[in-house]
Amino acid sequence: MAATDLENQTQAQSGKSPNDAEASPSKKTDESPADQKARARAWEMLELAKKLCEIFLIFLIILTLGEVSLENEDEDDVQAVEDLSLCTCLDRQKVETHYQLAIALGFNMKYEEAIASLEAAIAVLDSRIKNLKSKTESPDETEE
């Protein structure tokens, strides 16, 4: 819709009305079917990126709410556990989320669950270390 507004403003500045544009060939009719398909695909990708950004923003909000609930001494730590548990479901690879959840579980005296959350954080870190070691090994380093 912004592109249409821009075209209308350009036409208004040039002294043409939007109705005059109908007499000239439209950009969309000048496009080949392959160009139209590429434009549609690009639009779909932008819509997907928008959805992913919205999901990531929601994740960050819930994570922040969980951390604030954890730090707020007046609040019940149960809310922190709920928020941080949701975050670990959304992103199992975030070490900080597992750690924060373990802290909240510890405050709620759920020590076995806190240990499991810390072990999940350690597993993610071990996996990352393994991946980094495999990427940094080069033939020169292994010969020594």
FENGIHU-V176437 format. One line per field, one symbol per residue. ss: DSSP state (H for helix, E for strand, C for the rest). phi: phi as a letter, one per 40 degrees, with the letter a starting at -180 (. if undefined). A space follows every 10 residues. Layout:
BEGIN
ss=???
phi=???
END
This chain:
BEGIN
ss=CHHHHHHHHH HHHHCCCCCH HHCCCCHHHH CCHHHHHHHH HHHHHHHHHH HHHHHHHHHH HHHHHHHHHH HCCCCCHHHH HHHHHHHHHH CCCCHHHHHH HHHHHHHCCC HHHHHHHHHH HHHHHHHHHH HHHHHHCCHH HHHC
phi=.ccccccccc ccccgccdcc cccccccccc ccdccccccc cccccccccc ccccccccdc cccccccccc cccccccccc cccccccccc accccccccc ccccccccfb cccccccccc cccccdcccd cccccccbdc cccc
END
